[in-house]
Amino acid sequence: MKNTFLALITITTLFTSCKTESLADTTIEINAIENGLLKSIQVKGDTAETFNIIDRMKVHNVPGASIAIIKDGKIAWAKGYGIANTENGKVVDINTLFQAGSISKPIAALAALKLVDEGTLDLDEDVSSYLKTWKLPDSKFTETEKVTLRRLLTHTAGMTVHGFPGYAETDSFPSINTVLDGKGNTPAIFLDTIPGSIWRYSGGGYTVMEKIVEDVSGLPLEEYMATNILPALKMNNSTYSQPLPENSQTNVSAAYHSDGKIVPGLWHNYPEQAAAGLWTTPTDLANYFIEIHKIYTSDTKGVLSKNMITKMLTKDKNDWGLGPSLRWENDSLIFGHGGKNEGFTNEMFAFAHSGNGVIIMTSADNGGRLIGEILRSVSKHYHWGTHNASEVDVINMTDTELQKFAGKYLLDFQVPNIGDYFIDVTVKDGKIHVMDSNNNEENLFTPQKEMNFIDLDKGDRAEVKTDDSGNFSLFINERFTFNKIEE
């Protein structure tokens, strides 16, 4: 696999050059971004080290990636990298389908918003009046406040179930009602707090929204989206069909675990279509951003009215809109969303006013680290200021000074299916090396102070403490405590 991966760098590139830019300028631009990847941590005073995208894909075990860049409300360029399927050698191009994960949510939200635009639904009506073939369980929490579409879309409805693991190819595929009732592989979806009282991310809430769209429109979600939403967005290479029909599998990325191994059956299936079921490409998602930007900044008629788009991009609790997450204010307003399914990791955002944005899709559980490095490169090149490396101070310590920390450490609680959980700490070139053989992960921690350390590659932090007897404990990311048991 690795030799093939090294050979296959890119296959297809799409250029949509602006009038002021030549093809050569765009090529130079792409090359700068591809070779400008930045880690999350930089040492103060050092020149920032940059990396090539293919090299970092290998480091992070990301077989395939796909990127689209939007400038001034147009697709500036799009490009695919690596391999879509290591079993057959198919490479990634700009039309390779990836699972969008939770990026499915803001796109699916347009279905509900369109029905509001048409007067069929109301954002602030009790959704129980719309549900026909499934009902919200009775709850004491709705005595004074109701579950509304607005609250479902902004994650303030008080609904349970954060996300969904999906179903392997060998699993039976449940109906949406089965999922809502908790008879699939996730708990039942219900209300456990007063609607509107808190923000809490809920894929379960979006599954209720999906049921509303289906009950009111009389169409399965994938048909409603294929008829009323995706064509209007020019998302012609996208589908909410789950499982993915065989005739749509000619150019599809497989999913990969963090160790680089392919997910059995190539990918998981998601009956929770609105929450996690979209198959798409960065180019199609770029067209979503372009459509929203066009309507928001003009009187152009589109998939929704300008009034509805303005509501969609208005902040509710935790800076969330009617579908997308929101960031910054006024002319700098940003909207977007991340996405994580089994073996897929993605990120997208755009400036609502300027029409600049980026979409990155990867076929890996480890894709988040690569995405962060790409975003820092993109942000720096285009002077967006959205993603910057953190600067830290470090100190030099000798191996002799660090040797007292070396040894075997035991986690202070037992892990299900593992029991006692050990890590090994050694010293290497003025750093402490932590090896976790349980999942084959390792950290190389650089000293910041005598007892404080940072992994300059991953951003993880560690602190060593001693008790009254001089015994060492290692605290990693302020979450996990390991006690030294052997030299």
N, C-alpha and C positions, 0 to 999 in steps of 0.2 A: 504493500500500500504506500509506504513512505517514498519509495523510488518513483512510483507513478505520480504521487502528489507533488514531488519536486519538479517533475517535468511539465505538469499541466498548470500553468499559472493563470492565464486568462484566455477566454475564447471569444466572447462577443462584447463589443463596446458600442453604445449608442451615443451619438453626439447630436445635440440640438443647439447649435451655436447661436449666441446672440449676435446682433448686427455688428456690434463693435468688437467681436472676438472672432479670430480666425480659427480654423481647425488646429493649426499648429499651437496657438495659444491655449486651447482647451487640452491638447495633449500634454503640454508643459504643466498645466494646472493639475491634471490627473497624476502625472508623475511626481509632482511635489507632495501631493496628499498621500500617495502610495508609499512614499519613502520618508514621510514625516511623522510616523506614528510615535506617540509619546506615552511613557509610563505615567502612572498617577502620582508618583512621588519623585521629586527632584531634590538633589542636595544643594543647599544654598551656596552660591559662589561657583558652582560647577557649570560648565556649558551643557545645556540639555542634550542628551543623547537621543537621536532619532532612529527609527527602525523601519524596515521594509515590511509591507503587509503580508507577503508570502512567508517570510521568516517568522513573523509573529503568529500566523496561523499554525505553523508547525509547533511552535512553543506551547500554544494553548490547546492543541489537539482539536482544531477546527478544520474539518475537511473542506467545507464550502462556505462561501460568503457572496453576497450580492449587495451592491450599493447604487443608490440614485441620488443625485444632487439637483436641487431646484434653485434657480436664480431668477429673480424678478418675475416670478409667476410662470416660469417655463422650465422644462427639464433641460438642464445644462449638459448633463452626461449621466450614463448608467453603465455599470460594468459588472461582470461576473468573475469570480475567482475560485480556483480549486476544482474539487471533484464533487459531483452531486451524489454519486453512488459508487462506493469503492468495490462493490461486488461485480459490477459490469463495466466500470471505468468511465461512465458517462460524466461529462464535465458540466460545470455550472456556466450558463449563459444568462443573458438578461431576461429570458423568458422562463427560466427554471422556477417552478412553483415551490414555495416554502410554506410551512404552517405559520400563521401569524400569531398564534397564541392570543394573548389578551388585546392585541391590536384589533382583534375581531370586534371588540366592544364599541369603540367610537364609530366604526363603519356601520355596524348593526343598529346603533342608536339612531341613525338617519331614517331607518324604517319607521320607528315610533314617532320621530319628529315630523316625518312626512304626513303621517296620519293625523297628527296635531294640526299641521299646516292646512290640511283639507277639512278640518272640523270634525273628524271622526273620533278623535281622542282629545282629552284635555289634560294639560300637564299637572293640574292640581286637583283632579277628581280622584275619589277613592277608586283604586284599580279593581276592587272587588266587583264593581258594576260592569267591568269589561271581560272578566274571566268567566268562561262558559264551561269548558271541559275539565277544569281543575280549579280548586278554590284555595285561597290562603287559609291555613288553619285558624280557628278562632283564637283570639289572644286578648288578654287583659290590657296589653299595651296600646290597643287601638281605641280605647274608651274616649280619649280626648284628641288624639292625632291619628291620621290615616296614612296608609301606604299609598303614595302617589307616583305617577310616572316620573315627575321631576326628581323625587327622592330616590327612585330606583336608578335613574341615570347618573345621579351625583353621588351615589353610594351613601346616602343618608337615610335610607328607608328602615334601617335596623334589621336587615335580612342576614341570615347566617350563610355559611359556606364561602370561604375565601376563593378557592380555585378547584380545579378538577385534574386528576391524573390521566384521564383518557383510558381507552380500552385497547388492549393488544389485539392483533389480528385474529388470535385464537379465541378471544372472548366473545360472548354473545353481546349484541349491540342493543342497548335498552332504548325505550322511547323516552321522550322528554318528560312525560308524566311519571315514568318509573324513576327518573332522576329526581324530580321534584319531591317525590314521596320517600326518597332515601332508600330505594330498593335496588340501586345500582352499586357503585363502589364508593359512594360518598354519603354522608348523613343527609337526612331530610332537610329541606329548605323551609325555614319558618322565621317568624319574627321573635326576637328575644330582647327588644328594648323599644322605647318609645320612638316612633318614627319622627325624624327630624332632629333628634336630640344629639346625635353624634355622627361623625364621619367614620365609616369603616368599610374598607374595600370588600365587595361582595360579588363574586361571580354568580352566586345564587340569585342575587337581585336581578342580574341581567338575564338569567334563565327565566325568571318570572316575566320580565319584559318581553322576552321571546314568545312566551305563551300568550301574552296579551296581543301581540302583533298577529299571531296565527289565529287566535279566536276571533278577532275583529275583522281581519282581512279574509278569512276563510282559506288562506294559503299556507302551506309549510313555509318556514322562514326562508329556506334556500330558493323557493320559487318566487316569493315576494321580492327578495333581494335581486334575483336574476331578472325580474321583470321591471321593477320600479326604481332601483337604486344603482346597481352596478353599471348598467349602460349609461345612465345619466352622468356618472363619474368617469366614464371612459375606462372603467376597470374591466376590460374585455377578456383578460386572462385570469380572472378570479372566480371563485365559487365558494359557497357555503355548503355544498353537498358533502354529507358525511354518511357513510364512508365515501371516500373519493371514488367516483366511477372509473372502471377500468379504462375507458376510452379517454380519460383525462390524465392518465398516468404515463404519457410518453415522455414528458420532460419534468420530472418531479425529484426534488431532493429527498434523500433518506435522512433519518434522524440519527444523531450520534451521542453517546454517553461521554462523560468527562474524561474517560480514559481513551477516547478515540474509537471505541468499538461501536459498531452499528447496532441500532435498536432492533431486537428481534421482530421480524415482520415488516421491517423498514421504518415504520412509524406507528403511533397510536391514533385511534379514531376518537372523535369527540361528538357525542350527541348533543352536548351543550354548545350549539352552534354559535349563538350570539356572543357567548362568553369566550369561546376558544376555537371555533370551527372553521375559520376562514383560511383557504388556500390562496396565496396571492404572490405578487412580485413587488420589488421596490418601485419599479416603473408605474405599476397600477396604483400603488399607494401615493406616489408623487402626484398622480392625476387627481386623487382625492384632495390633497392639499391645494392643488391649483384651482380646483372647482370652488372650494370653500373660500380661498383668498379672493377669487374673482367676484364672488357674490358679496363678500364682506366689504370690499373696497369700491364697489360700484353698484349700479342699479340693475346689473345683469340678472336676468331670470335664470334659475338653474334648478338643481335637485331640490332645494328648499328656498323659501323666500328670504330676503335680506333680514327681515324682522326675526325670523326663526334662527338664522345663523348668528345674529347678534345675541339672542338669548343663549344659544349653544355655547358661545364664547364669553359668557358672563360668569364670573367666579361665584361659586357657592362655598360651602365649608371645605377647608383644606385645599383651597384653590382648584376646585374641580368644576368643570363645565358639564353640559348635558352630553356626556360621552367622553370627550378628551380631558386630560389634565391640562392645567393652565399655569403659566409662569410669566413673571414680569408684568408690566403694565403699559397701557396707552399704546404709543406707536411701536413699542418693543414687545407687545404681547406675543407670547409663544403658546402654541397648542400642540399636543402630541400624545404619545402613549408608548409603553413598552409591551413586550410580549414574550411569554415563556411557556412553551409546551414541552413534553418529553422529547429531549434531543434537539430542540430549536430554541434560539434566543434572538430577540430582535429589539430594535429601538427606532423611533421616528419622531421628528418634531419639525415645525416650521413657524416662521414669523407670520402672523396673520396679516400685517400691513405690507411688509416689503415683498412677501412671496418668496423668501429664501428658506431653504430647508434641506434636510437630509434623512434618508431612510437606509437602514442597514439591517439585513437579514442574514442569520447564520444557521448552520445545521449542526449545532453543538450545545450541550449543556454548559460548556465552558465559554460560550460565545460572548458572555458579558464582559470579560476582561479584554478581549479583542475589540469589541465595540467601543469600550471606553477609550482605548488607545486611538482608534480611528476618529472618534468624535473630537478628541483633543487636537488631532492633526487638522481636521476640517475647520474647527473653530479658530485655530491659530491662522490657517491660510486665508480664510475669508474675513478675519477680524471680527468674528461674531461675539466673542467674549462669553460664550455659553459653557465651555468646558476647559478648565485650566488645571494644570498640574499643581499639586501642593508642594511648597518648599519646606524642607526640614533641615535642622542642624544635626550633624553627627560628630562623633569623637573617635579617636583611634585608641584601641586597646590591644594589647599583645595576646597571643595565644596563651601565654602563661597566666595572665590576669584572668582570662576567661575560663581556664581549665577547671576551676572550682565549680562551675555550673554544669559540667559534663556529667552524664549518667543516664540512668533509666528513670522515667517518671510515670506515675500512675494517676489517672483521672480520678477525681474525688467522688465519682458516682459510677455505678455500673451501667453499661449500655445494653439495651435489649438486643438479644440474639448474639451478643459478643461477650458480655460479662465484664471482667477486668479489662481496662483499656490503657495500653501502654504507649509511650512515645520514647524515642531515643534522642538524646542531646549530645552532640559532639562539637568540637571546635575546629574551625576551618578558616585560615587566612584572616584572623582578626574578627571573625564573626562566629555566632553560634548557629549550628545547623540542627534543625529539628526535623526528624524523620518520623512520619506516621505511617507505619507499615500496614495498618488496618485498611487504609484506602490508597496507599502508595502516593501520598502527598508529602511534600517537603517544603520547609521554609528556611531561608538564609537570613538571619536577623543581624542587622548592623547596629552597633551601640550608639545610642543618643546620649545616654548618661551611663553611669556605672552599672545601674540595674534596670535600665530601660532600653528597649531595642525596637527596631522597625525593619520589616521586609521591604526593601526599596523596589522590589519587582511587583509584589502583590498588594502592598499597603497594609498588611497585617501588622499588629503591634503585640509586643510581649513585655512583661514586667516580672522581675525576679524579686521575691520577698523572703525574709528569714523569720523564723519564730524565735522564741526565747532560748531554745536549745541550739540555734544556729542551723536548723534544717531549712533547705531551700524549697520554695514553691514557685511554680511558673504559671503566670496568669496570661492567657492568650486572648486578645481582643476583648478583655474584661468580661468574658463569658465562661471560659473554661479554666479550671484550676487543676494543675498537675503537681503532685507532691513527689519530691525526689526520694527514691527508695534504694538505689544502688549507685555506686561510683562508676 
